[in-house]
Amino acid sequence: MSDQSPPSDPKSLIRIARESGQDEYGAPLDLGERVRELRKAQGWTLEQAARQAGLARSTLSKIENGQMSPTYEALKKLAEGLKISVPQLFTPPPRVEANGRMVVNIAGDGAAHATATYEHELLASGLKTKKMLPYRARIRARTMEEFDGWVRHEGEEFLLVLTGVIRLYTEFYAPVDLRRGDSAYYDATMGHNVVSVSQDDATILWVTSLT
């Protein structure tokens, strides 16, 4: 498969967004610490958790303090006692602390990427390792014939009409006309194209998932 994407294909925008990112690697999971966190989340003492799991208190204490490697049977008992699955014992808890990331775009200062059918303005381009790709688009296309087949790419997508009227074509649904304030959320692996049915070019806000 060629690395070149059609000019109107958001895959090229997704690639641009990711090229400025950096790989992030998490620290190895400490099983003992994870078990302790799960126990405390239940509000249980060592004795209560050991009783729930059918383990000796001393065994659970050694697991939490990294003094022994539990057998699979012990892990299974722990998971059942904590009412979770065994894989969840090895899954880090979600990070909920604020990281303070923020970027502001003044109207018109986004990174421009013009194509034959759309004129994209990438937003929040200063942030690395984003989970979403937001961009403003001016819809130049007026007919489906202006596209080289369906646009499709990974992830999910949300669009909000800012000005004008658009017609959203999708692979599995009838075309739908959307006006200012109307929106759509869809699976982006499904073929989709957008044309303006206004006298002037319509503009929309697009947000594409990157994960």
PyRosetta script that sets phi, psi and omega in degrees:
from pyrosetta import init, pose_from_sequence

init()
pose = pose_from_sequence("MSDQSPPSDPKSLIRIARESGQDEYGAPLDLGERVRELRKAQGWTLEQAARQAGLARSTLSKIENGQMSPTYEALKKLAEGLKISVPQLFTPPPRVEANGRMVVNIAGDGAAHATATYEHELLASGLKTKKMLPYRARIRARTMEEFDGWVRHEGEEFLLVLTGVIRLYTEFYAPVDLRRGDSAYYDATMGHNVVSVSQDDATILWVTSLT")
pose.set_psi(1, 138.4)
pose.set_omega(1, -179.5)
pose.set_phi(2, -72.2)
pose.set_psi(2, 147.2)
pose.set_omega(2, 176.3)
pose.set_phi(3, -78.9)
pose.set_psi(3, -11.4)
pose.set_omega(3, -178.4)
pose.set_phi(4, -80.9)
pose.set_psi(4, 129.7)
pose.set_omega(4, 177.4)
pose.set_phi(5, -103.2)
pose.set_psi(5, 148.3)
pose.set_omega(5, 175.6)
pose.set_phi(6, -55.8)
pose.set_psi(6, 146.4)
pose.set_omega(6, -176.0)
pose.set_phi(7, -53.8)
pose.set_psi(7, -32.0)
pose.set_omega(7, -176.5)
pose.set_phi(8, -90.0)
pose.set_psi(8, -0.9)
pose.set_omega(8, -174.8)
pose.set_phi(9, -84.1)
pose.set_psi(9, 121.5)
pose.set_omega(9, 179.8)
pose.set_phi(10, -61.1)
pose.set_psi(10, -12.0)
pose.set_omega(10, 176.8)
pose.set_phi(11, -57.9)
pose.set_psi(11, -33.2)
pose.set_omega(11, 178.7)
pose.set_phi(12, -68.6)
pose.set_psi(12, -36.0)
pose.set_omega(12, 177.6)
pose.set_phi(13, -69.4)
pose.set_psi(13, -39.3)
pose.set_omega(13, 178.4)
pose.set_phi(14, -62.3)
pose.set_psi(14, -41.0)
pose.set_omega(14, 178.6)
pose.set_phi(15, -63.2)
pose.set_psi(15, -42.8)
pose.set_omega(15, 179.1)
pose.set_phi(16, -60.8)
pose.set_psi(16, -43.0)
pose.set_omega(16, -178.4)
pose.set_phi(17, -64.2)
pose.set_psi(17, -36.0)
pose.set_omega(17, -176.2)
pose.set_phi(18, -81.9)
pose.set_psi(18, -26.3)
pose.set_omega(18, -177.1)
pose.set_phi(19, -63.0)
pose.set_psi(19, -26.4)
pose.set_omega(19, 180.0)
pose.set_phi(20, -89.1)
pose.set_psi(20, -2.6)
pose.set_omega(20, -178.8)
pose.set_phi(21, -84.4)
pose.set_psi(21, 172.5)
pose.set_omega(21, 179.2)
pose.set_phi(22, -128.7)
pose.set_psi(22, 145.4)
pose.set_omega(22, 176.8)
pose.set_phi(23, -70.4)
pose.set_psi(23, 138.8)
pose.set_omega(23, 177.9)
pose.set_phi(24, -118.8)
pose.set_psi(24, 132.5)
pose.set_omega(24, -179.4)
pose.set_phi(25, -119.4)
pose.set_psi(25, 128.6)
pose.set_omega(25, 179.3)
pose.set_phi(26, -82.8)
pose.set_psi(26, 158.6)
pose.set_omega(26, 177.3)
pose.set_phi(27, -70.2)
pose.set_psi(27, 150.4)
pose.set_omega(27, 178.3)
pose.set_phi(28, -56.9)
pose.set_psi(28, 142.7)
pose.set_omega(28, -178.5)
pose.set_phi(29, -74.2)
pose.set_psi(29, 132.0)
pose.set_omega(29, 174.7)
pose.set_phi(30, -92.4)
pose.set_psi(30, 107.5)
pose.set_omega(30, -175.4)
pose.set_phi(31, -60.3)
pose.set_psi(31, -44.2)
pose.set_omega(31, -179.5)
pose.set_phi(32, -58.9)
pose.set_psi(32, -45.2)
pose.set_omega(32, 179.6)
pose.set_phi(33, -65.7)
pose.set_psi(33, -37.9)
pose.set_omega(33, 179.2)
pose.set_phi(34, -64.2)
pose.set_psi(34, -43.4)
pose.set_omega(34, 178.9)
pose.set_phi(35, -63.1)
pose.set_psi(35, -41.3)
pose.set_omega(35, 179.7)
pose.set_phi(36, -62.9)
pose.set_psi(36, -42.6)
pose.set_omega(36, 178.6)
pose.set_phi(37, -61.5)
pose.set_psi(37, -43.3)
pose.set_omega(37, -179.5)
pose.set_phi(38, -66.0)
pose.set_psi(38, -38.8)
pose.set_omega(38, 178.5)
pose.set_phi(39, -64.4)
pose.set_psi(39, -46.8)
pose.set_omega(39, -178.1)
pose.set_phi(40, -67.4)
pose.set_psi(40, -30.6)
pose.set_omega(40, 177.2)
pose.set_phi(41, -63.0)
pose.set_psi(41, -27.9)
pose.set_omega(41, 176.8)
pose.set_phi(42, -84.0)
pose.set_psi(42, -11.0)
pose.set_omega(42, -178.3)
pose.set_phi(43, 76.4)
pose.set_psi(43, 25.1)
pose.set_omega(43, -176.4)
pose.set_phi(44, -98.6)
pose.set_psi(44, 147.0)
pose.set_omega(44, 169.4)
pose.set_phi(45, -80.7)
pose.set_psi(45, 171.7)
pose.set_omega(45, 176.3)
pose.set_phi(46, -56.6)
pose.set_psi(46, -43.9)
pose.set_omega(46, -178.7)
pose.set_phi(47, -61.4)
pose.set_psi(47, -44.3)
pose.set_omega(47, -179.1)
pose.set_phi(48, -65.0)
pose.set_psi(48, -44.3)
pose.set_omega(48, -179.2)
pose.set_phi(49, -66.1)
pose.set_psi(49, -41.0)
pose.set_omega(49, 179.4)
pose.set_phi(50, -62.9)
pose.set_psi(50, -39.3)
pose.set_omega(50, 179.3)
pose.set_phi(51, -66.4)
pose.set_psi(51, -41.8)
pose.set_omega(51, 178.5)
pose.set_phi(52, -62.0)
pose.set_psi(52, -37.3)
pose.set_omega(52, -177.0)
pose.set_phi(53, -88.4)
pose.set_psi(53, -9.7)
pose.set_omega(53, -178.5)
pose.set_phi(54, 72.2)
pose.set_psi(54, 32.0)
pose.set_omega(54, 179.7)
pose.set_phi(55, -117.4)
pose.set_psi(55, 158.7)
pose.set_omega(55, 174.3)
pose.set_phi(56, -70.8)
pose.set_psi(56, 146.2)
pose.set_omega(56, 179.3)
pose.set_phi(57, -58.1)
pose.set_psi(57, -39.9)
pose.set_omega(57, -178.8)
pose.set_phi(58, -64.5)
pose.set_psi(58, -36.3)
pose.set_omega(58, 179.1)
pose.set_phi(59, -65.2)
pose.set_psi(59, -46.3)
pose.set_omega(59, 179.8)
pose.set_phi(60, -63.6)
pose.set_psi(60, -39.2)
pose.set_omega(60, 179.3)
pose.set_phi(61, -62.8)
pose.set_psi(61, -41.9)
pose.set_omega(61, 179.7)
pose.set_phi(62, -65.9)
pose.set_psi(62, -37.0)
pose.set_omega(62, 178.5)
pose.set_phi(63, -64.6)
pose.set_psi(63, -45.3)
pose.set_omega(63, -178.7)
pose.set_phi(64, -65.2)
pose.set_psi(64, -30.6)
pose.set_omega(64, -178.0)
pose.set_phi(65, -96.3)
pose.set_psi(65, 9.5)
pose.set_omega(65, 176.8)
pose.set_phi(66, 67.2)
pose.set_psi(66, 26.6)
pose.set_omega(66, -177.5)
pose.set_phi(67, -95.1)
pose.set_psi(67, -4.8)
pose.set_omega(67, 175.8)
pose.set_phi(68, -156.0)
pose.set_psi(68, 151.4)
pose.set_omega(68, 176.0)
pose.set_phi(69, -97.6)
pose.set_psi(69, 116.5)
pose.set_omega(69, -176.6)
pose.set_phi(70, -68.9)
pose.set_psi(70, 148.4)
pose.set_omega(70, 174.0)
pose.set_phi(71, -74.2)
pose.set_psi(71, 168.9)
pose.set_omega(71, 178.3)
pose.set_phi(72, -62.4)
pose.set_psi(72, -37.2)
pose.set_omega(72, 179.2)
pose.set_phi(73, -62.4)
pose.set_psi(73, -39.4)
pose.set_omega(73, 178.6)
pose.set_phi(74, -66.8)
pose.set_psi(74, -40.5)
pose.set_omega(74, 177.7)
pose.set_phi(75, -62.5)
pose.set_psi(75, -40.3)
pose.set_omega(75, 179.9)
pose.set_phi(76, -64.4)
pose.set_psi(76, -42.0)
pose.set_omega(76, 178.0)
pose.set_phi(77, -64.1)
pose.set_psi(77, -41.1)
pose.set_omega(77, 179.0)
pose.set_phi(78, -60.6)
pose.set_psi(78, -48.2)
pose.set_omega(78, -178.1)
pose.set_phi(79, -61.9)
pose.set_psi(79, -43.6)
pose.set_omega(79, -179.9)
pose.set_phi(80, -64.6)
pose.set_psi(80, -40.3)
pose.set_omega(80, 178.9)
pose.set_phi(81, -64.6)
pose.set_psi(81, -35.6)
pose.set_omega(81, -179.3)
pose.set_phi(82, -88.0)
pose.set_psi(82, -1.7)
pose.set_omega(82, 179.0)
pose.set_phi(83, 61.0)
pose.set_psi(83, 44.2)
pose.set_omega(83, 175.6)
pose.set_phi(84, -134.4)
pose.set_psi(84, 175.9)
pose.set_omega(84, 176.1)
pose.set_phi(85, -90.2)
pose.set_psi(85, 159.9)
pose.set_omega(85, 178.7)
pose.set_phi(86, -57.8)
pose.set_psi(86, -44.5)
pose.set_omega(86, 178.8)
pose.set_phi(87, -58.0)
pose.set_psi(87, -29.0)
pose.set_omega(87, -179.3)
pose.set_phi(88, -67.7)
pose.set_psi(88, -21.3)
pose.set_omega(88, 175.3)
pose.set_phi(89, -64.8)
pose.set_psi(89, -25.7)
pose.set_omega(89, -176.3)
pose.set_phi(90, -107.6)
pose.set_psi(90, 10.6)
pose.set_omega(90, 179.1)
pose.set_phi(91, -100.7)
pose.set_psi(91, 121.0)
pose.set_omega(91, 179.8)
pose.set_phi(92, -59.9)
pose.set_psi(92, 146.3)
pose.set_omega(92, 176.9)
pose.set_phi(93, -66.2)
pose.set_psi(93, 151.1)
pose.set_omega(93, 179.2)
pose.set_phi(94, -61.6)
pose.set_psi(94, 140.0)
pose.set_omega(94, 177.8)
pose.set_phi(95, -82.9)
pose.set_psi(95, 118.2)
pose.set_omega(95, -176.1)
pose.set_phi(96, -112.3)
pose.set_psi(96, -3.8)
pose.set_omega(96, -178.4)
pose.set_phi(97, -71.1)
pose.set_psi(97, 145.6)
pose.set_omega(97, 179.0)
pose.set_phi(98, -71.1)
pose.set_psi(98, 135.7)
pose.set_omega(98, 178.4)
pose.set_phi(99, -104.6)
pose.set_psi(99, -2.4)
pose.set_omega(99, 173.7)
pose.set_phi(100, 73.1)
pose.set_psi(100, 13.2)
pose.set_omega(100, 179.8)
pose.set_phi(101, -71.9)
pose.set_psi(101, 138.4)
pose.set_omega(101, 178.7)
pose.set_phi(102, -164.5)
pose.set_psi(102, 144.2)
pose.set_omega(102, 173.1)
pose.set_phi(103, -144.8)
pose.set_psi(103, 143.0)
pose.set_omega(103, -178.9)
pose.set_phi(104, -116.2)
pose.set_psi(104, 134.1)
pose.set_omega(104, 174.7)
pose.set_phi(105, -111.2)
pose.set_psi(105, 120.6)
pose.set_omega(105, 171.6)
pose.set_phi(106, -80.0)
pose.set_psi(106, 141.3)
pose.set_omega(106, -176.5)
pose.set_phi(107, -48.6)
pose.set_psi(107, 125.9)
pose.set_omega(107, 176.5)
pose.set_phi(108, 92.7)
pose.set_psi(108, -5.6)
pose.set_omega(108, -177.5)
pose.set_phi(109, -101.5)
pose.set_psi(109, 12.3)
pose.set_omega(109, 177.0)
pose.set_phi(110, -73.7)
pose.set_psi(110, 161.9)
pose.set_omega(110, 179.3)
pose.set_phi(111, -72.9)
pose.set_psi(111, 121.3)
pose.set_omega(111, -175.0)
pose.set_phi(112, -87.8)
pose.set_psi(112, 138.3)
pose.set_omega(112, 175.4)
pose.set_phi(113, -140.5)
pose.set_psi(113, 95.1)
pose.set_omega(113, -176.7)
pose.set_phi(114, -85.6)
pose.set_psi(114, 142.4)
pose.set_omega(114, 175.8)
pose.set_phi(115, -133.1)
pose.set_psi(115, 178.7)
pose.set_omega(115, -179.0)
pose.set_phi(116, -69.7)
pose.set_psi(116, -28.9)
pose.set_omega(116, -175.3)
pose.set_phi(117, -109.0)
pose.set_psi(117, -31.7)
pose.set_omega(117, -179.4)
pose.set_phi(118, -129.9)
pose.set_psi(118, 151.7)
pose.set_omega(118, 171.1)
pose.set_phi(119, -118.7)
pose.set_psi(119, 104.9)
pose.set_omega(119, -173.6)
pose.set_phi(120, -91.8)
pose.set_psi(120, 144.6)
pose.set_omega(120, 172.2)
pose.set_phi(121, -127.1)
pose.set_psi(121, 104.1)
pose.set_omega(121, -178.0)
pose.set_phi(122, -68.4)
pose.set_psi(122, 133.7)
pose.set_omega(122, 180.0)
pose.set_phi(123, -109.9)
pose.set_psi(123, 155.5)
pose.set_omega(123, 179.5)
pose.set_phi(124, 55.8)
pose.set_psi(124, 31.8)
pose.set_omega(124, -177.1)
pose.set_phi(125, -68.6)
pose.set_psi(125, -14.2)
pose.set_omega(125, 179.2)
pose.set_phi(126, -78.5)
pose.set_psi(126, -12.0)
pose.set_omega(126, 179.7)
pose.set_phi(127, -89.1)
pose.set_psi(127, 135.3)
pose.set_omega(127, 177.5)
pose.set_phi(128, -96.1)
pose.set_psi(128, 161.0)
pose.set_omega(128, 177.7)
pose.set_phi(129, 47.6)
pose.set_psi(129, 49.1)
pose.set_omega(129, 176.9)
pose.set_phi(130, -73.8)
pose.set_psi(130, 154.6)
pose.set_omega(130, 173.9)
pose.set_phi(131, -99.9)
pose.set_psi(131, -10.5)
pose.set_omega(131, 177.6)
pose.set_phi(132, -134.0)
pose.set_psi(132, 149.4)
pose.set_omega(132, 175.8)
pose.set_phi(133, -115.8)
pose.set_psi(133, 100.3)
pose.set_omega(133, 178.0)
pose.set_phi(134, -92.1)
pose.set_psi(134, 138.6)
pose.set_omega(134, 176.1)
pose.set_phi(135, -156.1)
pose.set_psi(135, 147.6)
pose.set_omega(135, 176.5)
pose.set_phi(136, -94.2)
pose.set_psi(136, 139.7)
pose.set_omega(136, -178.3)
pose.set_phi(137, -131.8)
pose.set_psi(137, 134.5)
pose.set_omega(137, 170.4)
pose.set_phi(138, -96.2)
pose.set_psi(138, 123.8)
pose.set_omega(138, -174.7)
pose.set_phi(139, -90.1)
pose.set_psi(139, 107.2)
pose.set_omega(139, -179.5)
pose.set_phi(140, -88.2)
pose.set_psi(140, -31.0)
pose.set_omega(140, -174.5)
pose.set_phi(141, -64.6)
pose.set_psi(141, 144.2)
pose.set_omega(141, 178.0)
pose.set_phi(142, -118.5)
pose.set_psi(142, -18.7)
pose.set_omega(142, -179.7)
pose.set_phi(143, -139.7)
pose.set_psi(143, 158.0)
pose.set_omega(143, 178.0)
pose.set_phi(144, -64.8)
pose.set_psi(144, -25.8)
pose.set_omega(144, -177.3)
pose.set_phi(145, -65.7)
pose.set_psi(145, -15.8)
pose.set_omega(145, 179.6)
pose.set_phi(146, -77.6)
pose.set_psi(146, -9.8)
pose.set_omega(146, 179.9)
pose.set_phi(147, -100.5)
pose.set_psi(147, 148.8)
pose.set_omega(147, 175.7)
pose.set_phi(148, -91.4)
pose.set_psi(148, 68.7)
pose.set_omega(148, -178.3)
pose.set_phi(149, 83.5)
pose.set_psi(149, -170.0)
pose.set_omega(149, -178.1)
pose.set_phi(150, -73.2)
pose.set_psi(150, 145.0)
pose.set_omega(150, 167.4)
pose.set_phi(151, -87.8)
pose.set_psi(151, 131.3)
pose.set_omega(151, 176.8)
pose.set_phi(152, -152.3)
pose.set_psi(152, 146.6)
pose.set_omega(152, -179.6)
pose.set_phi(153, -162.1)
pose.set_psi(153, 173.6)
pose.set_omega(153, -177.9)
pose.set_phi(154, -69.4)
pose.set_psi(154, 161.5)
pose.set_omega(154, 173.3)
pose.set_phi(155, 89.0)
pose.set_psi(155, -171.3)
pose.set_omega(155, 176.7)
pose.set_phi(156, -116.7)
pose.set_psi(156, 162.4)
pose.set_omega(156, -173.4)
pose.set_phi(157, -142.3)
pose.set_psi(157, 145.2)
pose.set_omega(157, 176.7)
pose.set_phi(158, -126.5)
pose.set_psi(158, 136.7)
pose.set_omega(158, 174.8)
pose.set_phi(159, -131.0)
pose.set_psi(159, 146.0)
pose.set_omega(159, 178.2)
pose.set_phi(160, -132.0)
pose.set_psi(160, 125.6)
pose.set_omega(160, -179.4)
pose.set_phi(161, -76.0)
pose.set_psi(161, 125.2)
pose.set_omega(161, 179.5)
pose.set_phi(162, -95.1)
pose.set_psi(162, -45.4)
pose.set_omega(162, 177.8)
pose.set_phi(163, -143.2)
pose.set_psi(163, 153.0)
pose.set_omega(163, 175.6)
pose.set_phi(164, 78.0)
pose.set_psi(164, -164.4)
pose.set_omega(164, 180.0)
pose.set_phi(165, -130.5)
pose.set_psi(165, 132.6)
pose.set_omega(165, 178.3)
pose.set_phi(166, -117.4)
pose.set_psi(166, 160.9)
pose.set_omega(166, 170.7)
pose.set_phi(167, -118.8)
pose.set_psi(167, 118.9)
pose.set_omega(167, -179.5)
pose.set_phi(168, -95.2)
pose.set_psi(168, 115.3)
pose.set_omega(168, 175.6)
pose.set_phi(169, -98.3)
pose.set_psi(169, 133.2)
pose.set_omega(169, 175.4)
pose.set_phi(170, -132.7)
pose.set_psi(170, 157.4)
pose.set_omega(170, -173.2)
pose.set_phi(171, -64.4)
pose.set_psi(171, -33.5)
pose.set_omega(171, -172.0)
pose.set_phi(172, -114.0)
pose.set_psi(172, 1.0)
pose.set_omega(172, -177.7)
pose.set_phi(173, -129.9)
pose.set_psi(173, 160.5)
pose.set_omega(173, 176.1)
pose.set_phi(174, -69.7)
pose.set_psi(174, 149.5)
pose.set_omega(174, 178.1)
pose.set_phi(175, -57.4)
pose.set_psi(175, 147.0)
pose.set_omega(175, -179.9)
pose.set_phi(176, -133.9)
pose.set_psi(176, 135.9)
pose.set_omega(176, 178.0)
pose.set_phi(177, -91.4)
pose.set_psi(177, 133.8)
pose.set_omega(177, -178.6)
pose.set_phi(178, -126.5)
pose.set_psi(178, 136.9)
pose.set_omega(178, -179.6)
pose.set_phi(179, -112.5)
pose.set_psi(179, 177.1)
pose.set_omega(179, -178.8)
pose.set_phi(180, -48.4)
pose.set_psi(180, 127.0)
pose.set_omega(180, -179.1)
pose.set_phi(181, 92.5)
pose.set_psi(181, -17.7)
pose.set_omega(181, 176.8)
pose.set_phi(182, -77.1)
pose.set_psi(182, 155.8)
pose.set_omega(182, -178.2)
pose.set_phi(183, -145.8)
pose.set_psi(183, 167.3)
pose.set_omega(183, 176.9)
pose.set_phi(184, -148.7)
pose.set_psi(184, 145.4)
pose.set_omega(184, 177.4)
pose.set_phi(185, -129.8)
pose.set_psi(185, 128.8)
pose.set_omega(185, -173.0)
pose.set_phi(186, -153.6)
pose.set_psi(186, 163.3)
pose.set_omega(186, 175.6)
pose.set_phi(187, -74.5)
pose.set_psi(187, 117.2)
pose.set_omega(187, -174.0)
pose.set_phi(188, -76.7)
pose.set_psi(188, -9.5)
pose.set_omega(188, 174.3)
pose.set_phi(189, -76.0)
pose.set_psi(189, -15.5)
pose.set_omega(189, 172.8)
pose.set_phi(190, -77.2)
pose.set_psi(190, 134.5)
pose.set_omega(190, 179.1)
pose.set_phi(191, -55.9)
pose.set_psi(191, 136.5)
pose.set_omega(191, -179.3)
pose.set_phi(192, -153.9)
pose.set_psi(192, 146.8)
pose.set_omega(192, 175.1)
pose.set_phi(193, -145.6)
pose.set_psi(193, 152.7)
pose.set_omega(193, 179.9)
pose.set_phi(194, -127.8)
pose.set_psi(194, 133.2)
pose.set_omega(194, 174.7)
pose.set_phi(195, -126.3)
pose.set_psi(195, 156.3)
pose.set_omega(195, 175.1)
pose.set_phi(196, -90.6)
pose.set_psi(196, 132.6)
pose.set_omega(196, 174.6)
pose.set_phi(197, -111.8)
pose.set_psi(197, 13.4)
pose.set_omega(197, 174.5)
pose.set_phi(198, -86.4)
pose.set_psi(198, 163.8)
pose.set_omega(198, 173.7)
pose.set_phi(199, -63.7)
pose.set_psi(199, -39.1)
pose.set_omega(199, 177.0)
pose.set_phi(200, -100.4)
pose.set_psi(200, 166.9)
pose.set_omega(200, 174.9)
pose.set_phi(201, -60.9)
pose.set_psi(201, 136.1)
pose.set_omega(201, 174.4)
pose.set_phi(202, -84.8)
pose.set_psi(202, 159.2)
pose.set_omega(202, 175.1)
pose.set_phi(203, -126.7)
pose.set_psi(203, 142.8)
pose.set_omega(203, 179.9)
pose.set_phi(204, -138.2)
pose.set_psi(204, 158.6)
pose.set_omega(204, 169.3)
pose.set_phi(205, -100.7)
pose.set_psi(205, 126.3)
pose.set_omega(205, 177.9)
pose.set_phi(206, -114.1)
pose.set_psi(206, 138.2)
pose.set_omega(206, 173.4)
pose.set_phi(207, -130.9)
pose.set_psi(207, 119.4)
pose.set_omega(207, -177.5)
pose.set_phi(208, -113.9)
pose.set_psi(208, 134.7)
pose.set_omega(208, 177.9)
pose.set_phi(209, -73.6)
pose.set_psi(209, 144.1)
pose.set_omega(209, -179.9)
pose.set_phi(210, -110.1)
pose.set_psi(210, 2.3)
pose.set_omega(210, -179.3)
pose.set_phi(211, -123.9)
pose.dump_pdb("model.pdb")
